Amino acid sequence: MKSSNFSYSRPTTLAEVFEIFDHYGDDALLLAGGQSLVPSLNMRLSNPSVLIDINRISELQGLIEEDGNLKIGALTRHYEVESSSIVEKHVPLLHMAMPYVAHTAIRSRGTFGGSLAFADAAAEIPAITLTCEAIIQVQSQQGKRQIAAIDFFQGLYSTDLQKGEIITSVLFPKNNFTHFVFKEFARRQGDYATVGIAIAANFERNAHPKLRIVYFGVSDRPIVDIQLAHDLFAQGFNTDSIHQLINRVGNDVDMTTDIYHDAQTKHHLLKVIVKRALLELLGKV
């Protein structure tokens, strides 16, 4: 199939984008990398009156160290994040995850902000923002606001973005964590994860121990397992506590199914991958 007819606009400033939004409302869609949007257009799942190509807006691009954070512009391509030494140094977990994001051809066009706005529950980047306690910066005609990743993802393909808002950048705090683990099961390299886990921890001396455990691919959004992190520290983070607690993993998660795996299979795979990840983390401490 081919897309229905639509108008095309290529603004160079955010002000122009907001003017188009103001005129067309919900009938306007943004084009960034287009890796999710173009197939949706061709299958006529999306039928905009106007397509706003934002690729010429320079203020949405690039990686910058800013006020103790690493700022990643919404139009930054996945391959730029993957190959960045700044990302590797300051957000190691994101560096670990990027090779798992789709395939090389898609990473060359797909954008960081686009992945967040699309909010696929099995995607790596939303899970990493949640694990690293990132802040999503958005802007509209009415002004700017910041949204914690924990509040941003609200369901499958659903976010806290309001009408007329656009993601401008993401702030990753630097040096919040000292140890990281990333793992996922997928049918093939580059496929969306069947189940995945991202862990960020801080075990520095004289610092309060901190542990963030996030699952993805198992529910309608990435899930933070606060209870498991609490129980691991309460029982002493060691091999015995991991083995004792692993059977509780996922019991409170509303497991989703996909065309290949039922909820029971996903629940089993989640326990397997969580156990492996925690034992790997323990070996790093």
N, C-alpha and C positions, 0 to 999 in steps of 0.2 A: 504494500500500500504506500501511498504518498500522502503528505500532509495536506490539509485544507489550505485555502488561500489566507494569507495574513500580510499585514504591512510590516516593514522592517525599518528599524531605526538604529543608528550607531552613534550614540552620544559620546562626548569626551569628558563630561563632568557629571558629578552626582546631581547637581542642580537640574540638569537636563533630564536625568532619569526620573526625578521626582515630578517634574512637569508632565512627563508622559504618563506616569502613574496617576496623577491627578486627573488627567483627561480620560484615560481608558479604564481606570479602576482594575477590577479583577480580570478584565479581558487582556491585560498586558502580562507577558512573561519575560523573565530575564534569560538571556543566553550568555553563559560563561564558557565552560569547557564543552558543554553540549553532549557529554557522554551518556547522560540519562535522558535529557530533554529531546534530543533528535530522534531516538527510537520512539519515544512517546508521541512526538509529532507525526511520525510516519505511520504509526498504528492508529492515529487519530484518537488517542487517549487524551491528548491535549489539543485544544482548538482555540488558540489566542487570536484576538483581533490584531495585535501588534506584538512583534518580537523585538525586545530591546537588547541589542548586542553591546555588552558593557566592557568588551576586551580592550578598548582604548582608554579606559579610565585609569590613569597611572597611579592615583592615590590608593588604589585597591591592590597594588602589586608589591611584592618584595618581602624580605625578611629583615627585621631591624631589632637590635638590642635596645630596650627602652625601659628605664626606671625599674630595673630588677626583673624585667620580663623579656621574653622573646616574642616579638610581635610578628605574626604571619598574616600578610594581606590576603584578602578573600580570593583574589585572582591568581595567587601564586600556584604554579603548576605542581602536581605531585612529584614530578621528577626533580624539580628544584628543591623541594623539601627533602627528598630522598638523598640527594647528593650534597646537601649543605653540611659543611663542617661545624657551623654554628649550632644547627639542630643536633648533630651528633654529640656535641659538647654539653649543651644546656638542657636538651630534652631527649635523653638517650632512648627512652621508651618509644617515642615517635619515630626515631631513626630505626629502631628494631622492626617496627610495624610496617613501614612504608613499602618494602619489597613484596609484601603480601597483598598490597592494594592492586587488584585487577592485574592487567598485563602491561608490558612496557609501552605499547602503543597508546593505551588508555591513559597511563600516567603522564605521557607527554602532552596530553591535552586537558585532562581532567583538572579541576581546580579544588583547592582546599576548602574554600567557602561553599562550593557547590556540593561537596560531599556532606557537609554539615546541614545545608538547607534541604537536601534530599532526604536525609535522616533514615537511611535504610538500617534496620535493626541488626543486620548481619555484617555491616561495614566496619572496617577497622578504625577509621579516623574519629567517628563519634565516640567510640569506646575509649580511645586514647585521651581525648579532651576531657572526658569524665574522670578518668583515672588520675590525670595530672592536675585536676582542679582548675582547668582553663576557664577563661572568661571570653564569651563571644560578644564582640562589639557590633552594634547595629545602628542604623541611621535611617531617618525618614524626613519628610518635609517638616515635621514638628520638632525634630531634634535628635539627639543621640541617647542611647542607653546601653548599659552593660548587663549581660545575662550570664549567670553562672551556668556552667555546663549541666549541672545537676537539675536545673530548672528548664533548660532549653529543649530537651527531648521529651515529648509528651505522648508519643505513640508511634505506630508504624507510619512513616512518611509525614509525621506531624511534629511541629515545633512551636515554640513560643513567638515566632515571628508574626508581627501584626500586619494588617493591611498597609501597604505602602512602605514597608521596611525592607532594608537590604543589609546583609552581612557585609561589614567593611573589613574586619580583621579579627584575629583571635590572639589573646594574650596568654602565654604559657609562663607561669612563675618559674624563675631559675632557681636551682639548688634547693627545692622543697623536699626532694627525695634523694636517696643515696643508692638504692638497689632496685633493679627492674627485671621483670620477666614478662615475656610475651609469647603466647602459643595459640595456635588454632588448628582445628581439623577442617579440611575442605576436600571435596571430591577430587579436585585437581588444583594445582598451583594457579592462582589467579582467580579462582571461583570465590564467590561469597562464602564466608565461613559457615560450616554446619554448626559448630560451637567454637567459641574462643574465649580466652582469658587474658587480661592485662593486669599486672600488679606493679605498684609503686610503693616502696617502703623507705623509711628512714630509721636506721639503727645506729646513728652517730652517737658517740659518747657525749654525755651531758645534754643530750636532747631527748625530748619525750618521744618514745617509740611511736611510729606512725605506719599504718598499713592500709592501702587502698586496693581492694579486689573488685574488678569489674568483669562481668560476663557479657558476651555479645553473641548474637545468632540464636538465642534461646527464648527470647520473649519479643514483645513489640517495640522494645527500646533497650539500650544497654542498661544493665542492672548492677548497682553497687551492693555488694554483700557486706553490709556493716556488721551484722551479727557474727559471721565467721571470723572477721578480723578481731572483733572483741573477744570471742571465745578462745582464739589462738593465743592471744596475749594473757588471758586470764588463766589458762592452763599451762602457760609456759610454751613458747614457740619452739617445739622440738619434734622429733620424729613421732613420738608417742601421741602427742596431741593432734598431729596431722592425721594419723591413722584412726584415732578415736572420733574425730569430727567429720571425716570425709563423707560418711553416710548421710549427714544432714544437708549436704550441699544440694541446692536446687529444690529442696522440699517445699519452700515457700514461693517458688517462681512459677508463674502461670506459663508453662512450657508451650511454645508454638510448634506447629508441624510444618514441613515443607513437602515438596513433591517426591522427595526421596526418603525422608525420615519422619517417623512418628514421634510423639512427645516422649514416650518411654525410652526410645533409642537415644534421643537427645539428652535426656536426663542421665542415662548411663555414661554417655560420652563426656558429659560435663564433669561428672565425678572423676573420671579417668584423667582428664586434662588438668583439673584443679589439683589433684594429688601430685601429678608430675611437676606442675608449676611451683607448688609450695615446697616440694622437696628440692627443686632446683634453687629456689630462693634461699632455703635453709643452708644449702651448700655454699652460698655466696657470703653469708653473714660471718 
